[in-house]
Each structure stands twice: as C-alpha cells, then as structure tokens.
C-alpha cells in the first residue's frame, strides 16, 4: 500500500508541481498509518527530493551563486533559532507545539 500511495502522490506532484505531502498523507491516513509515521516519512522523502533537485539545478548552472551565498547564512540561523525556541518551550514550559 505504501509504494502505491507514494506512486500516486508523486504522479499528482509531477502533474501539478505540488501536492505530494497532502496526497500521500491522505492516502496513508485512510490506510490507518499513524500520523507521526506519516509525517516522518513524508518529510524524509521531501528532504531527499529537494536535495536532488537542488543538486540538479547546481549541475546545470541554474543557481545564482551570489544570491545563494547571501541567503544561506540567514536561512540557517533562522532555522536553528526557531528549532531552539520551539524545543525550549517544550522543555522549560511543557508546551508542545502541534498543529490544531
């Protein structure tokens, strides 16, 4: 079931340019798989797909290196600071951040 749902989700994503996560989550939820497992598997697949896509763009020369260098450091700082903030909320105050 998992392979079929991934295939269908990728088919939708390829046709529309978006929708892999939503389509895959819907199919897997209807199959009875836990939301935590679905989230982890979707984010792992999207991380590798984004990495391959980025490498492909770099290989074909579609990357503005000046803009990349200007954005990479603020992007990394922002990602780590938000992660640290959300993690500290959970540890210090017992608040778990989940979508409602």
C-alpha positions as CSV (number, residue, x, y, z in Angstrom):
1,X,0.0,0.0,0.0
2,X,2.8,2.4,0.9
3,X,4.5,2.0,-2.5
4,X,1.2,2.5,-4.4
5,X,0.4,5.6,-2.3
6,X,3.8,7.1,-2.9
7,X,3.5,6.4,-6.7
8,X,0.1,8.1,-6.8
9,X,1.3,11.1,-4.7
10,X,4.3,11.5,-6.9
11,X,2.1,11.3,-10.0
12,X,0.0,14.2,-8.7
13,X,3.1,16.1,-7.6
14,X,4.7,15.7,-11.1
15,X,1.5,16.8,-12.9
16,X,0.7,19.8,-10.7
17,X,4.1,20.7,-9.3
18,X,2.9,20.4,-5.8
19,X,0.7,18.2,-3.6
20,X,3.0,15.2,-2.7
21,X,2.7,15.7,1.0
22,X,-1.1,16.3,1.1
23,X,-1.9,13.4,-1.3
24,X,0.5,11.0,0.4
25,X,-0.8,11.9,3.9
26,X,-4.4,11.5,2.9
27,X,-3.9,8.1,1.3
28,X,-1.7,6.8,4.2
29,X,-4.2,8.1,6.9
30,X,-7.0,6.3,5.2
31,X,-4.9,3.2,5.3
32,X,-4.6,3.5,9.1
33,X,-1.0,4.5,9.4
34,X,-0.2,6.8,12.4
35,X,0.2,10.5,11.8
36,X,3.7,10.6,13.3
37,X,5.0,7.9,11.0
38,X,3.4,9.6,8.0
39,X,4.9,13.0,8.9
40,X,8.4,11.5,9.3
41,X,8.2,9.5,6.1
42,X,6.9,12.5,4.0
43,X,9.5,14.9,5.4
44,X,12.3,12.4,4.8
45,X,11.2,11.9,1.2
46,X,10.8,15.6,0.5
47,X,14.2,16.3,2.0
48,X,15.9,13.9,-0.3
49,X,13.8,15.1,-3.3
50,X,14.7,18.7,-2.6
51,X,18.4,17.8,-2.2
52,X,18.4,16.0,-5.6
53,X,16.6,18.9,-7.2
54,X,19.0,21.4,-5.8
55,X,22.0,19.4,-7.0
56,X,20.5,19.1,-10.4
57,X,19.9,22.9,-10.6
58,X,23.5,23.4,-9.5
59,X,24.9,20.9,-12.0
60,X,23.0,22.6,-14.9
61,X,24.1,26.1,-13.8
62,X,20.7,27.3,-12.7
63,X,22.0,28.7,-9.4
64,X,22.7,32.4,-8.7
65,X,25.8,31.8,-6.5
66,X,25.8,35.4,-5.2
67,X,22.2,35.2,-4.1
68,X,22.7,31.7,-2.7
69,X,25.7,33.0,-0.5
70,X,23.6,35.9,0.6
71,X,20.7,33.7,1.7
72,X,22.3,30.6,3.1
73,X,23.6,32.1,6.4
74,X,20.4,33.9,7.4
75,X,18.4,30.8,6.4
76,X,20.5,28.5,8.6
77,X,20.4,30.9,11.5
78,X,16.6,31.3,11.2
79,X,16.1,27.5,11.0
80,X,18.2,26.8,14.1
81,X,16.8,29.7,16.1
82,X,13.2,28.6,15.5
83,X,14.1,25.0,16.3
84,X,15.8,26.1,19.5
85,X,12.9,28.3,20.5
86,X,10.3,25.6,20.0
87,X,12.4,23.0,21.7
88,X,13.0,25.3,24.7
89,X,9.2,25.9,25.0
90,X,8.6,22.1,25.3
91,X,11.4,21.5,27.8
92,X,11.1,24.6,30.0
93,X,7.3,25.2,30.0
94,X,5.9,21.8,29.0
95,X,4.3,23.3,25.9
96,X,4.2,21.1,22.8
97,X,3.7,22.9,19.5
98,X,1.5,20.9,17.3
99,X,-1.0,22.0,14.6
100,X,-4.5,22.3,15.9
